Amino acid sequence: MTIEITAKDLPLTCPKQGASLWNAHPKVSLALNEHGEASCPYCGTHYKLTGALPAGHH
């Protein structure tokens, strides 16, 4: 599963707020790679940044 995120979703954590309890795992912070993507090591959810990073973000 791929979830598109924007700069307002940063810092990125998984699971996202509102996830079903049956699908929950420990909350983990995810760093975006140079392509603006990250995958959760627990559930495998793939996140992809759409749009620009906020000013001052590396």
ChimeraX commands (.cxc) that place a marker at each C-alpha (Angstrom):
marker #1 position 0.00,0.00,0.00 radius 0.5
marker #1 position 1.31,3.49,-0.86 radius 0.5
marker #1 position 0.13,6.58,0.98 radius 0.5
marker #1 position 0.80,9.99,-0.53 radius 0.5
marker #1 position 1.85,12.58,2.04 radius 0.5
marker #1 position 2.57,16.30,1.93 radius 0.5
marker #1 position 4.88,18.56,3.91 radius 0.5
marker #1 position 2.11,19.06,6.51 radius 0.5
marker #1 position 2.42,15.34,7.41 radius 0.5
marker #1 position 6.05,15.77,8.49 radius 0.5
marker #1 position 7.59,14.60,10.73 radius 0.5
marker #1 position 6.37,11.24,9.42 radius 0.5
marker #1 position 5.32,8.47,11.80 radius 0.5
marker #1 position 3.59,5.14,11.30 radius 0.5
marker #1 position 0.92,4.09,12.04 radius 0.5
marker #1 position -0.90,7.28,11.13 radius 0.5
marker #1 position -3.36,8.70,13.65 radius 0.5
marker #1 position -6.75,7.08,13.26 radius 0.5
marker #1 position -5.42,3.65,12.23 radius 0.5
marker #1 position -7.58,0.71,13.29 radius 0.5
marker #1 position -6.45,-0.99,16.49 radius 0.5
marker #1 position -6.27,-4.37,14.73 radius 0.5
marker #1 position -3.71,-2.85,12.36 radius 0.5
marker #1 position -1.66,-1.06,15.04 radius 0.5
marker #1 position 2.03,-1.56,15.82 radius 0.5
marker #1 position 4.54,0.44,17.87 radius 0.5
marker #1 position 4.79,4.03,16.65 radius 0.5
marker #1 position 7.93,4.54,14.58 radius 0.5
marker #1 position 9.44,7.69,13.06 radius 0.5
marker #1 position 10.32,7.41,9.38 radius 0.5
marker #1 position 12.95,9.37,7.48 radius 0.5
marker #1 position 12.33,10.15,3.83 radius 0.5
marker #1 position 15.00,9.06,1.37 radius 0.5
marker #1 position 16.40,11.32,-1.37 radius 0.5
marker #1 position 13.34,10.51,-3.53 radius 0.5
marker #1 position 10.88,11.60,-0.82 radius 0.5
marker #1 position 9.85,8.05,0.06 radius 0.5
marker #1 position 9.88,5.84,3.16 radius 0.5
marker #1 position 8.62,2.39,4.11 radius 0.5
marker #1 position 7.50,1.21,7.54 radius 0.5
marker #1 position 9.61,-1.69,8.87 radius 0.5
marker #1 position 6.60,-3.09,10.78 radius 0.5
marker #1 position 3.73,-3.08,8.30 radius 0.5
marker #1 position 5.45,-2.30,5.00 radius 0.5
marker #1 position 3.30,0.74,4.25 radius 0.5
marker #1 position 5.06,2.88,1.65 radius 0.5
marker #1 position 4.88,6.66,1.98 radius 0.5
marker #1 position 5.58,9.03,-0.92 radius 0.5
marker #1 position 5.93,12.79,-0.61 radius 0.5
marker #1 position 3.96,14.84,-3.11 radius 0.5
marker #1 position 4.84,18.48,-3.54 radius 0.5
marker #1 position 7.79,20.36,-2.12 radius 0.5
marker #1 position 9.51,19.96,1.22 radius 0.5
marker #1 position 8.95,22.85,3.65 radius 0.5
marker #1 position 11.60,25.57,3.68 radius 0.5
marker #1 position 14.58,24.65,5.84 radius 0.5
marker #1 position 13.96,20.89,5.63 radius 0.5
marker #1 position 16.95,18.78,4.61 radius 0.5
marker link #1:1,2 radius 0.2
marker link #1:2,3 radius 0.2
marker link #1:3,4 radius 0.2
marker link #1:4,5 radius 0.2
marker link #1:5,6 radius 0.2
marker link #1:6,7 radius 0.2
marker link #1:7,8 radius 0.2
marker link #1:8,9 radius 0.2
marker link #1:9,10 radius 0.2
marker link #1:10,11 radius 0.2
marker link #1:11,12 radius 0.2
marker link #1:12,13 radius 0.2
marker link #1:13,14 radius 0.2
marker link #1:14,15 radius 0.2
marker link #1:15,16 radius 0.2
marker link #1:16,17 radius 0.2
marker link #1:17,18 radius 0.2
marker link #1:18,19 radius 0.2
marker link #1:19,20 radius 0.2
marker link #1:20,21 radius 0.2
marker link #1:21,22 radius 0.2
marker link #1:22,23 radius 0.2
marker link #1:23,24 radius 0.2
marker link #1:24,25 radius 0.2
marker link #1:25,26 radius 0.2
marker link #1:26,27 radius 0.2
marker link #1:27,28 radius 0.2
marker link #1:28,29 radius 0.2
marker link #1:29,30 radius 0.2
marker link #1:30,31 radius 0.2
marker link #1:31,32 radius 0.2
marker link #1:32,33 radius 0.2
marker link #1:33,34 radius 0.2
marker link #1:34,35 radius 0.2
marker link #1:35,36 radius 0.2
marker link #1:36,37 radius 0.2
marker link #1:37,38 radius 0.2
marker link #1:38,39 radius 0.2
marker link #1:39,40 radius 0.2
marker link #1:40,41 radius 0.2
marker link #1:41,42 radius 0.2
marker link #1:42,43 radius 0.2
marker link #1:43,44 radius 0.2
marker link #1:44,45 radius 0.2
marker link #1:45,46 radius 0.2
marker link #1:46,47 radius 0.2
marker link #1:47,48 radius 0.2
marker link #1:48,49 radius 0.2
marker link #1:49,50 radius 0.2
marker link #1:50,51 radius 0.2
marker link #1:51,52 radius 0.2
marker link #1:52,53 radius 0.2
marker link #1:53,54 radius 0.2
marker link #1:54,55 radius 0.2
marker link #1:55,56 radius 0.2
marker link #1:56,57 radius 0.2
marker link #1:57,58 radius 0.2
view
